[in-house]
Amino acid sequence: MRGFTHKFVVVFTFLGLVNLAGAQNFVDPQLLTSIEYRSVGPTRGGRVTSVAGHPNTPGVFFMGSTGGGLWKTIDYGSNWNNVSDGFFNTPSIGAIGIAPSKPDVIYVGTGSDGLRSNVIAGKGVYKSTNAGRSWEKVGLEKTGHIGAVEVHPTNPDVAFVAAIGSAFVPNVDRGVYRTKDGGKSWEKVLFLSDTIGFSDLEFHPTNPQIIYAGAWRAQRTPWTIISGGKVGGVYKSEDGGNTWRQVAKGLPADLIGKIDFAVSPADPQRVYALIEALPGGGLYRSNDAGESWSLVSSSRFLLDRPFYYCNVTANPLNADNVFVSATGFWRSNNGGRTWTALNTPHGDDHDLWINPRDTLEWIESNDGGANITRDGGKNWSTQLNQPTAELYQVEIDDQFPYWLYAGQQDNGTAITVPSLPPYDSPVGPMGYYLPAGGCETGPAVPKPGNHNIVYANCKGCFSVYDKRNGQERNYFIGATNIYGHKPNDLKFRFQRVTPIHVSPNNPKVVYYGSQYLHRTLDEGLTWETISPDLTANEPDKQVISGSPITRDVTGEEYYSTIYEIRESKKLAGLIWVGANDGPIHVTRNNGKTWQNVTPAGMPKGGRVDCIDPSPHRPNKAYAAILLYQLGDWRPYLYKTEDYGQSWTLITKGIPVDYPVRTVREDPSREGLLYAGTEYGMFVSFDDGLNWQPFQQNLPITPITDIKVHQGDLVISTMGRGFWILDNLSALHQLAKPNLTQSVVLFKPRDQYRLRYWPNRKGSEPHYPSPGIQIDYWLKETPQSSITLEILNAQMQTIRAFTSQNNPRDTLKIPSKAGMAMGFVIAGFSDALRTTPGVQRFVWDLRHLGAWDRSGVRTSRGAPMAAPGQYFVRLTVNGVASLQGFKILPDPRLINAGVTAKDLQMQEALSLQIIELDSRSRILGATVTQERASAQQKNDKQLSSFYDELHAELFTAEGRYMTPRLIDQISYLRSMLDQGDQRPGKDAYTRYEELKSWYNRLAKQAVDKVGNRKEFNLID
């Protein structure tokens, strides 16, 4: 056949490891674009600190998450879509300003004002002029965190920004900024010092020349939160921001902290200010446009954790109706004197926007996402459609399909989600997720060999959770509530995110870390301490967190604790430990003695976020250290090849302001490394000598953890949930020396034969269609179309695909696999790409379906291929490459008593039915055509003959008409495609009946008009 006169090359070679001693090994990221990640949820929302709407756009709202970017709904929260991916260089949103006079114009300030220890830095201001469809960066990249963006009520080119500044160090970019030209240029119109930023801005409701600004001294260190000081307070401009003066009459005069304002057009002269202060913190009110103030409420619940909350909103149509967002959501109907709690879908509240045309319509945000009400808070839209989870880590169990585990910030227990849907049922918009014990901080680590048992942590408290009954057994080391303590007063210092590690060499051994390393052999009933203090433990860092105004001691700022524990898979008793204040220690004798192996020259005080003992050699390990909480944004990624006696910094190719959070070496290929940074993924093919981006389709968000599991790359993020890159086999085989070839067909990974309902690409979560992933490399665009064939163990082609999109020139491939007409038609597929680089094609594990009138046979309704040996043949420029792979039975079928022979019998009968279906449809098409011809010729005898055949082949039109041959065959075919099974006796009996029915009709046609290929009988 045309297109198949070719040389034949059998490619069974493994492409080999990179040459670790060789030159730079770099693959152009553009050549890897077909390899993509997929989101697997959860769709349970994460923290949102900014929301906005506009009265002229009903149903349209925006939410800004702290690690998931900017999202938009056009249907009151029934669905949310991300609008910042591909435009923003940071996922952290601080404020959203929609132009009152032109809602298509939107300014977004990045960098959340909720300054938690895991807060993500902003990258300036972005602007859209088309309601969020596209964005451009408009400056202020170094402002760190933005507390407010306010757009002039009548001129969308005029906007103000309140810049808090860097959360971690003094910086001169703090202040109030103004643009008069739509963001083309900015001027700093108010600046106090490099430690004083601004948390909020408000326009006077009827006079935009009057502007209020709140100055805030704010800074974080790893061991404390600084919120407030002697300098700060309320500032006012009366000339559109040209000049400013501090107003202080009636306001606190000693220590003043975070400030938020609210104004209402219903009473333009009234201003509310929620002020953190000592003494005198609370809600203040001015009735003369900010000239003088009085304290109206000092209720403590209005200002619990002000560095994190502190938000007040006034009803646009009723100035006495005021709301405060804090741990609870509070409403006052008398100008702030008394308060009532309102229920929202989640606690820890941050922001509120009220529609000025319908003040029963709000969008409110909290640590669980954003939610919309149209009846004043009685009912809310769901938060279970927002894939913005902040996850601290990822652990994976050993069930099939495997599940992922992590602590989700701000959400109840830790969470577990499946890598693939566990049931053959449609996946709803919420996907699947289950509790996994512990709480928001995690980790949650499934027990090897029994995934129903999960070792969990909640803010330093160890527990054992049983998924079968929901019971959680608690074994707290020291059994002391860690909240509220000065760290050095505690016997055991536990950080909120306390590491749990199960020995890879003995699943009974579980490690846990305070400042000491603890070990249990009986799931926590008894613990032994196997190390001295492995932290730096500097006395001046052991302080009460929260100063100078608001004490905040939750364990999050406990410095000098163990943050990472890993035992080598290659050598039992070789244990690495990293602290959150810098030191790395190692023991090579199961904890009897320890050695400080902190990299020489590394700046002090960094958080050892990750240590990865090499899965290939015991002497080798990698370490990622975070120092951005000390103001150092450089990446710190080290490698040792002598048990930590010396370290090499391996960061070439990672941007200088991309802190590295995690690193893993691929267990299937030495020297293939993956690194997760604050702003995305990187890969190294040469053991860290060189790094290149591996972001692919991932949104920009911090990568908090990486695992390589069953040949997949699994990651957790601080704002976009879990992601999986399926099938790393192409990367395992990829090496620059081999890519000098013009074509490389990579060996496919053996794959399980699965049945489940997929979720389309782009959905959350994304469950791809079951199939075999076939990767190939093209050095350059081929001279002609390419063809890919799937062959069975007998080397018979059962499916074929071509990049040739020309229906007049159909490619037919000879086959002896029992297909009608003795050949397989190669179906066009736009997924069979011819562009240079690594391409991925997915075969859906199915044979060809029945013939239809178009002549194109797809896999629709086709049987699945049975488990066994298969081959793929790729033909490019007349040269064929061949690789083998196996289809494996679903492991869960063993318990159901289904054998490989059962599936082979199901496949064989199903193929016979497909053949019968095809023959019947071909006969039906011929009968239809000949019947029309006979009618046109007015041949009544022949017309009557074909009428009778037609009536037996096709079901008559109408309601509940008796199904005829073709529909009866389809019914039998569908019966065998509902599950994995051995066909029942009745299926064989019915097939013989239908075959006899077909043969009778085909013989009648032969007897009437003579032998024709369309009337072939079936043996």
N, C-alpha and C positions, 0 to 999 in steps of 0.2 A: 504494500500500500504506500501511497505517496507520503513522504515525510518519515518513513521508517527504513530507508536504506542508510545504514549508519555503521560506524565502528562501534564495537561493544566493549565497554570497560567495566569490569567488576571492581567496585571500591569497597574493600572490607578493612582498610587501614584505619587505625586510630590515629588521629592527627597529632597526638603527642602533647607533651608539656611544653611550656615556653622554655626557652633557654635562659635560665636565671642569671647566667654569667654574661649573656650576650648584650647587644645594644638595646636601645629603647624599644619597648614593645607597645605600640599604640595603634588602636583601631579607631578610625574616624567615627565619631558617634552617629553621624548621618547614615552610616552603613549598617547600623544596628537598629534602625527605627521600627522594624517589624516585630521586634521582641518587646512586649509590653507587659506592664503590671495590670492587675485587676483588683478592685476594691472588694473586700468581703465584709464590710461593715465594722462595727455595728451601725445601724441606722438610728441609734439612740443618741440624741443631740449632746453636744458639748457646750462649753461656756461661751456665752455671747454677751459682750459688754457695750454694744452700741446698736440701736435700731432707729429706723426712720420711715416716714411715710409722707404723702403729700395729698391734700384734700382734692386736688384735681385729677387724681389717678386712682379711682376706686379699685380696691382689691390688691393694689401694688404696694409692696413693702420691701424694705431692705434690712438685712441683719449682718452685723460684723462680728465674726467669731474671733476668738483669741489665738487660734492656731489653724483655722480652716478657711480663712479668707472671707470674701464678701459674697452674700447670697441674696437672691431676689425671688419673690413670689408674685404671681399675677392673679392668684385665686384665693386670697385670704389665708394662705398658709397650707392649703391642701397639698401643694407641691412647692419645692424649693430648688432653684438651680444656681450653681456657682457662676458668678460673672467676673471674678477676678483672675481665675486661672489663665495663664498665658500672658497676663499683663502686669501683675504685681510681683515685686521681688521679695515680698514678705507675706506671710499668711495672717499677721497680727493686725487687727483693725482697732483703731482708737476712737474714731468719730466719723460720722456721716453727715454731710451738710447738703441738703437738696435746696436748690435755689427757689425761694418762694414765688418768684415771678416767672420762672421757667423750669418746670420740673424735670425736663430732659437734662438739665445741667446739674451735675452732682460732683461735689468734692469729697474725697475720702482721705482722712488722716490716718496713717498707720502707726502701730505701736500702742497696744492696749494700756489704759490708765489703771487697770487692776494689777498692781505691781506685786504679784506673787513671785516666789523664788524661781518658778519656771516660766516667767513672762518672756515673750519673744519680742525682740527689738523691731521697731518700725524702720521703713526705708523712705520716709517722706510722704508727700501728698500726691494723690492721683485724681484725675479729672475725666469725667465723661460728658459729652454733649449730646448723647443719644440714648439716654435713660439706662446706661450700663451695658450697652452692647459692646462697646470698645472703650479703652482707657489710654490715657497718656500720663506719664510721670511729669509733674509740674514743680518739682523742687523740694527743698527742705529735707534732703536725704539724711542729714545728721541730727535731726531733732529728737531722735530716740523714741519718744512716746508722746502721742498727741491726745490731749484731754478733750478738746472741743474744736469743731469747725463750724463757723457761723457765716452764712451767705447774706449779703445785703438784701433787704426785702424787695427792692425794686430794680436793682442792678446786679445781674448774675456775674459780672466781671469783678465785683468787689467782694472779697471774702477775708475773714480773719481766722487765724489758727492760734490756739493755746498750746504751746510746746512745753511739755513737762521736762523734756531732756532725757539724757541717758539715765537708766534706772540704777546704774552701778557706780558711776564716777562723775565728778564735776565736769560740766562741759559748757562752753560759751554759746551753744546753740539753743539754750533755753530762752523762753520769752514769748511775747505776743507778736505775731507777724500779720502783715496786711498785703494783699495784692489788689491792684486797681485795673489789671489788664488780663484777668482770667487765669492767673497763675504763671504768666510769662516771666514775671519778676516779682520778688517779694522784698519788703522792707521790715526790719525789726523795729516796731514802734514802741515796745516796752520791754526793758531788760533791767533786772535787779542785780543778779550775780550768777556765777557759774554753778551755784548750788540751789538757786531758787528758780523753779519753773512755774507754769501756770496750768491749773487743773480745769478751769472752765471759763467760758465767755457767754454773755447774753446781750442782745440788743434790747434797748427800750422798745416796747411793743408798737409805739406810734411815732417815735423819733429816733431814727437810726444813727443820729449823731451822738446819742448817749449809749455808751457801752460799758458793761461791768466785766471785770476780770478778777479771778481769784489766784493769788500768788501762793505757791506751795513749795516748801523745802522737803524734797523727797529723795531718798537714796536707799538702795539695798546693798547689803553685804551678805556673804554666805551665813553669817552668824547673827545678824540682826536686821531690823527694819527701822529706818529713820524717817519719821513723818512729822514734820513741824519744826518750829524753832522760833527765835525771837523776831526774825524777819519774815514777813509774809502778810497776808490779809487781803482786804478788798480794795480794788483800784477802779477808778471811774474816769472815763473820757467824755467830754461834752462837745468835741469837735471832730467826731468821726475817727478817732484814734490817733490824731496828730499829737496830742498831749494827754498826760494822765496825772492824776493825783490820788493819793491814798485817802480813803474815808474811814474814819475810826470811831466816830461818835456812837457810843453804845455797844461797840464791839469789844471782844476780849483784847486785853492789852499786854498779856504776858507771853505765853506760848500759843502759837496759832498754827494749825496744820491744813489739811485738805479742805477745799471749799467747793460747793456746787450751788448754782443759782437757779431760780425759777421765776418767770414773769408770766402774767396773764393779760391779754388784751382787754379782758373784762374790767380791769383796774390797772391802767398802765403805770401809775405811780408806785404801785406796790411791787416790792422785790422780796423774794425769799432767799435766804442763804443758809445752807446746812454747813456748819463750821465745826471742824475738829479743833478743840482748844483746851487749855488747862491754865486756869480754871475757866468754866463758863461755856463748855462745848454744848452745841445743840442747834435748834432751828431758830434763826433770827428773821425778823421781818422789818422792812422799811416801808413807810407809807409816803415818803417824799423823794422817790427815785434815788434811794441809796445815800441820802445825806445824813440820816440818823437811823439808828437801829434799836430794836428791843428784842430780848430773848423771849420767845413764846413757848418753847418746850425744851426741856433738858432730859427728856426720856432717854434712857440708856440704849434702848433697842434701836433708836434712830441712827446711832453712830457706833454700832458694834463693828469693829474692824474697818475703820474708815479708809485705810490705805487701799482696801479691796473694794469697798462699796462707795458710799457717800453720794447719793443721787436724790434730788428733789425735783418734782414736776408739778406744775399748777394747771388746773383745768382752764382751757382757753375761754370758756364761757362763764366760769364761776370762780373768782379769785379766792374764795374761801375753801374751795375743794382742792386739797393738796395731797400729793402722794410722795412717800419716801421708800426708796429701794435699799434694803439692807439684807441681813440674813432672812428676815421676813419682809413681806410687802405690806405697807401701811397706808391707811387713808385717813385724812381728817376732813371733816365738813364744816369746821369752825375756825378756819385760818391757822390751824396748827396747834390749837390748845389741847385737844384730846384726839386719841387715835384708835382705829379699829384695824385688826389684821384681816387681810384678804388672802384667799387661797389662790395660788398659781400652780401650774403643773409641776413646778420644781422650786425648791428654796434657793437661797443665795441670789438675791435679785440685784440687777445692775442698771437697767435703763427702761424708759417708758416714753412712748409717743402717743399723744391723744389727738384724734382728728378734730380740728376746730369746727367742722361743719356737723359732726355727729359725735358728741363727746361720750357716747357709749362704745365707740369703736377705738380700740387701743391695740398697739403692739408692745409687748413687754418681753424683757429678756432676763435670763438667769443662768445659773450654772448648768442647766439642762438644755439650753437652746433658746429659741424664740417662740412665742405663742401669741395668737391674735384672738381678741374677743370682739364681738359685735353687740354684746348685751351688758357692758359694764363689768365684766369679770365673772359673770355667772357660769359661762361656758367658754372654753378655750380650744383653739386648734391644737393638733397633736405636735409633740416634739419627736415622735418616732419616725420622722421622715427626713432627718438631718444627719448626714454621715460626718459629723464634726467631732467625734470622740477624741479626747486627749488621753493617750495611752502611755504608760510609763515603761512598758517592756513587752516582750512577747515570749511565751512559753508554749510548747506544743506537746500534745499527748501522742500515744502510740495506737490509737484506734483507727479504723478506716471508715469513711475518710477522716483524716486528722482534724482536730479542733485546735483553735488558737486561744490563749489565755492571757489576760492582763488586768491590771488595775486601771479603771477608767476614772480619771480625775472628776470629782464632784458628783459621782453617781454610785450610791449604795454599795453593793458588793462588787468584787471583781467580776469580770465578764468572760464568757467563752463563746466563740462563734465557730461554725464549721468552715472548712476550706471548700467544701462542695455541699450542696443541699443533701441532708440526710435521708430524705423521703422522696418518693416518686409522686410529688404533688406540686401544684403551682406555688411559686415563691411570691409571697405578698410583698408589699412595699417596705415592710419592716424587716424582712429577712428572718433569720433565726438567731437567737442569742439566749443564753441561760446564765443564771448566777453561778459563781464559782467560789464563794466564800470570801473571807477577809472583807476588805472595803476598797474605797477609791484609790488607795495608794498602791495596793498590790505589793509584791507580785503574787500570782497564783500559779503554783507549779504542780501539774498532775503527777501522780505516783506512777513510776514506770511499771508496766504490767497490769495496772488497774486504774484506768482513767476515771473511775467513779470517785476515787479518793484524791483530794486536792489539798496540798500544803499551801496555806494562805497567810497573808500578813495584813494587819490593819494598824497602821501608825505605830509599828513596833511590837504588835501583839501577834504571836504565832497561834495558828489554829489548824485543825484538820477537818475539812469539809467533805461530807458524803453526799454526792449528787443524787443518790437513790432515795434518800429520805429527807434531805434538806437540813440535816442535823450538823452542827458545827461544834467540835470539841476544842476547848481552849486550853493552851499550855503556855501561859505568859512567863517568860524568863524573868524572875524577880517579882512578878505579879504586882508591879507598881505602876500607878497611873503616871505617865510621863509628863502630862500637861502641867504647865505652871511652874516647873522647877527651873532653878538655875542649873545648868548642865553638870557642873562639877559637884553638885549635891546628890546626883543620882549614882546609885551603885552600878547601874548599867545604862549607858547612853544609847538609846535607839532613835534613829532617824525615822521619819514617817515612811519613807520608801526603803524599808529594811530588806536586804537581800536574803533570798532563800536559794539554796543550791543543793540538788540531789547528786550524790557521787555518781559519775558515769561508770564507775568500776564496781560499785556495790549499791544497789538501789535501796538498801536498808539504811544507808548513811545519809542524813540530812544535816546540812550546815546552815547556821543562822548567825547574824553579826550584830553585836553592839559595838563597843570599842574593842571587845574581845571576839574571838571566833568560838562559837558554840557548836556542839555536835550532839545529835541524838540518834540512837539505834532502834528506838521503840516509838517512833512517831510523836515524840514530844513528852512522853510520860516522865522521862528523866533526861537531863541535859548535863553535859560535861564541858568545861571550858578548856580549850586546847591551845590557847595562845596568851601571851601578855597583851597589854594595850598596844595595838598596832596602828595608832594614830599619832599625829604630831602633838596634839593636846596642849596647845599654847595657852597659858593661863588667861591672857588678856582677851581670848576669844570665847571664854566660858562665861557668858553674860546672859542676863535676862533679855529676851528679844522684845523689841518694840520700845522706841524712845523718840523724843523725850516725853510724849504725851500718852500714847495708847500702848499698854502692855499687850503682847501677843505671843504666847508661848504654847505652840501646838506641836513642837518637835520638828517642825519643818526647818527651823534655823539651828537645830542642834548641830554644831560643828564638832569635828573630831569623832566621827563614827565610821564604821566599816560600811562601804558602799558597793563593793563588788567582791564576789567569792567565786573562784573557778578551780576545779581540780582537773588535772590533765587526764585525757582519755588514754594516753600512751603509757602513763606511769602512775600507778596507784600511789597515793600518799604525797604526790607532788601538787601542792595547793598554793594558789596565788590569791592574795588579798590586797585590795586597794581601799584607801580611806577617802572620805570627802574633804579632807584637809591636806592631801598631798602624798603621803607615803605609800609605797608599794612594798609588800613583804612576800617572801616565799618560804615554804618549808618543803624539804625533800624527804622527810621522814615522818610524815603523817602528824605533824604538829609538835613533835618532841623539841625541835629547835627551829628558830626562825631567823631569817636574814633580811635586813632592810636593803632592798635593791632599787630604790627610787632612782630614776635616771639622773645622772649628773648633769648639772646645768639647767635642769628644768625649773622654771619659776616656782616658788613655794606657794602652797595653799590651794592648789587646784583640786578639783573633784575628779577622782579616778572613776570615770563613768563606766569603763569597760576594760576587762582583761580577757584576752582570747588565747588560751594555750593552743598551740598548733595541734591539729588532729593528725599530723604526719610525723613530727619529731618532738620528743619530750623537752629538748633543750631550747626550743623556739617558742616565743609568745609575743603577743602584740598588746599594746595598751593605748587607750584614748583618754586624755585628760582635758577637762573643761576648766578654763580660767576666765571666761567672759563675766562671771559674777564678781571678778576682781578688776574688770575693765580691760582685760586682755582678750581680744577677739581672734587671735591667731590660732590656727589648728595645731594641736599637739597630738601627734600620732607616732608611737615608737615601736621598734622591733628589737627583740633580743634573740640571740642564737647561742647564748651561753648561760642560760638559767638566770638572766637578769644581772649578770656581772657587768655587762656593758649594754648600752642601748644606742640605737641609731634612729634619728628623727627621719620619718618617711612621709613627707607631705608635699613633695614636688607634684604640681598639677592641681592641688586644692587651693582655692582662692585664700588670700591672706586674712579675710574676715569671715571665714566659714569654720567655726569651731567644730571639731569632730566629737561626736557623741559615742559612736560605737564602731567596732570593726570585727569582721569574721573572715577566717580563711576557709575556703571551700574544702570540705572533706574529701571530695572526689578528684581534686587537682591541686597539688601543692603550688603555692605562689599565686593562685587566683584569689584576690582579696576583694572584699566589699566593705565600704566605709559609709556610714551615715553621718551627715553633718547637720548643722542648724538649718540649712537651706536646701538639703537634698542629698542624692546618692552619688557615689563615685565607685569606680572599679579600677583595679590594677591587675595587669596580666603578668607582671614581673616582680612579684613579691614586694611591692611597695616602692620600687625604684621610681616608678612613674604612675600617676593617677590621671584618670580622665572621667568626665561626667558620665553617669549612668542613670540619668533622670528619666529618660524615655517619656512616658505619658504621666509620670507621677506629678501631682501638684506640688508646688513649693510649700514645704512644711518641715519642721524638725523630724529627723529620723531618730527615734529613741532607742530602737533595738533591732537587731538582725539575727535571724537564724537561717541556716541552710538545712532543710529537712526533706528527705526522700527526693532529693534532686530538685527541689523548689527553693526559691529565695523568698523568705517570709519576713515582713518588716512591720513594726509598729510606729505610729507617728503621734506627735503632740498636736492633734487637731484634725486629722482626716482618717482616723481609725486604722484598721489593718489592711495591708496590701500583699498580694502574692504575685511573684513572677514565676509562672509555671515553666518547668522543664529547662534546666540549665545546661542540657547536654551540648547545645551548640557552643556555649561559652567554654565548656570543658574541652571541646575539641578545637576551639579557635586558637590559632597561633599565627603570628605574622609570617614566619617563614613558609608556611603552607599556603598562605593566601596569594602566593605568586601564581598559583594555578588559576585558570580562567573560570573553572566551575568546580565546586566542592559540594557533594551531597553528604551531609552529616548523618551519622548513624542515628536513627530515631530511638527514642527511649521506649522500652516496652511499656505498654499501657493497659490499664484495667478496662474491661468491658463493662460500662456502667449505664444505667438507666436513671435519669432524673430530669426534672424540668429545668432547663437553663433560664438564665436571666440575661437579657440582651446587653451587649457592650454599651457602656455609658450609664447603665443603671446601677443602683446601689442597693444591695451588693450585686456584684457581677459574677454569675456562675456560667462559665462558657459551655457551649454544647459539648457533649462527650466526643472524643475523637483522638486520633493520633497526630501529634504535632511533627511536621516534617520540615526541617530547616535545610536550606541550601545557600551557597555563596556564589554570587556572580561578580566576577572582576569587572565586567563591562556589559553593556546591553547586548543581548544576542542579536545575530543577524536576522533571525527569523523567530517564529513563535516557538515556545517550549512546550513539552508534553510531560506529564507525570502519570505514571500507571501504578496501580496497586495490583499485586499478583499474589495468588495463594501459594500453598506449599508445593503444588504441582507446577508452579511457574506459569499458571494461566491467568491472564488479565481479567480482573473482575470489576475494576473501575478505571476510568481514565479521564484526565482533565487536560485542557489545552488553554494557552493564553491567546489562541487565535479566535478572534471574534468576527467570524464571517459565516453566517448560516448557509450560504450558497456553496461553501467548500467544506462540508462536514468531514471530519477526520474519523475514519472507521478503523478500529484496531482488531485484528483477528483474535478470536478467543475460542477455547474449547471448554469453557466453564458452564456450558448448558444454556447460554443466552440465546434468545430468539434471533434467527438469521445468522448465527455463527460469528458475530462480531460485537464489539463494544464500541459505542459511539462516544468519542471524547467530548465531554461537555465543556463549554467555555466557562472559565472561572476568573473573575477579576482578582481573586486572591492569589492566583498563580502569577506573581509579579515578575517583571523582567528588568527592573531597575537594579543597578549595581548595589552590592552589599549583601548582608545576611537577610534572607526572606524566610517567612514562616507560613507554611500551608497546613491546613488541618483537614484530614480525612475524617468524615463523620462516622466511620466504622460500619457503614452500610453498603450493601450491594446496590445495583441499579434497580429502580422501581419498574413498574409496568410501562409498556409502550403507550404513548398517547398520540393523538392525531398530528401534533406538531412534529413528531419524529424525534423529539428531544426526551431522553429518558433521564430523570433525576433520581435522587434517593428517596423521594417522597413516597411513603408507604412501603419502602423496601425493607427486607429483613436485615438484622444486624449480622455481621460476620461472626462466626463462632470462634472461640479461643483456639489459638494455634500459631503456627509459623506463617509469616507473610513477608513480602518484599516490596520495596518501592523502587521504581525505575524512573530516573529523570533523564530526558533527552534534550540536549541543548546543542544547536548547530550540528546535528547529526550524530553526536557522540552521546552514548548512554552511560549513566552511572547507576550502580545497583547497591542497595543496602538492605539488610534484613532486620526484622523486628518481630516481636511476639505480641499477640493480644492475649491478655491474661484474664481468667474468670474473676468476677467480683468475689472477693474473699468472704463476703457475707452470705453468699449462696451455699457455702459448705454447711452452715448450720441449718439451712433450709432444705438440705438433702438434694440439691441440684448438682448434677455432675457435668463434666465436660462432654461426655457422650450425649447427655440429654440435650445440651445446646447444639451439638452437631446434628442431632436428629431434627431439632427445631429448624435449624438453618436449611437442611436438605429439603424438608417438606415445604418450607416457606419459599424456597427457590423454585420448586415445582409449581407452587401456586402462582408465583410471579410469572413463570413461563406460560401457564394456562391463562392467566389474566391477559398477558400480552397477545397471545394467539387469539383470544376471544375479542380483544379490542381491534386487532388488525382485521379479523373477520367482520366485525361490526362496521368498521370504517368502509370496507369494501362493499358490504351489503348496502350500506347507506348510499354510497356512490352509484352502484349499479341500479339500485331501486329508483333513484332520481333519473338516471338515464333511460330506464325502461318507461317511466312515466312520461318523460319528454317525448319518447318515440311512440307513445300510446300503445305499448305492447302489454295488453291486459294480462295475458297468461304469465309473462315474466314478472310483471309488477306484482301480481298476486303471490307468486312464489317468494319474491323478496320481502313482501309485506309479512308473510308468515315467519320467515327467518328473523326479520327485524323485531317482531313482537316477542320472539323467544329470547333474543339477545338483550333488548333494552326494556327497562321498566316503563310502562305507559305513564304519561303525565297525569297528575291529579294527586289528591290527598290519600295517603296510605294505600297506594296501589301495590299489587303483588310484585315483589322484586323478581326480576328475571336473571338470566345467566350472569351477565357482567356484574350486577350488583350482588348477586349471591357469592360470586368469587371474591369480591372485595370484602364482603362480610367475613368469609372464612379467613382471608388474609389478615384482616385486622384482629381477629380472635387470637392469632398466634403472635401478635406483636404487642401484647399488653404487658407481658412479663417474661421472665426467663423460666422455661419449663420444658419438660418432655411433652410432645404432643399427645393428646389423648386418642384413644381408639376411634372415637367419632370423627376426629379431624381427618384421619386417613380414609375412613369410610366416606365421609362427605366429599373429600377430594376426588375419590374414584367416581362418585356419582356425577360430580360436576365435569370431570374429564370426559365421562361417557356422554354427557349432555352435549359438550362441545364437539366431540368427535362425530356424534350423530348429525349435528348441524353442518359441520365441515364436509362430511360425506355427502349430505344432500346437495351441497353446493357443487361438489366435484361431479356428482352424477348428473347435475343439471347443465353445467357450463364447462366441465372438463377440468383437468388438473391445473392448478395455479398455486404459486408459492404462498398466496394469502390464505389458502384453504388446507394447509398442511394438517394432517392428523397427528395426534400425540400418542406415542407408544405407551 
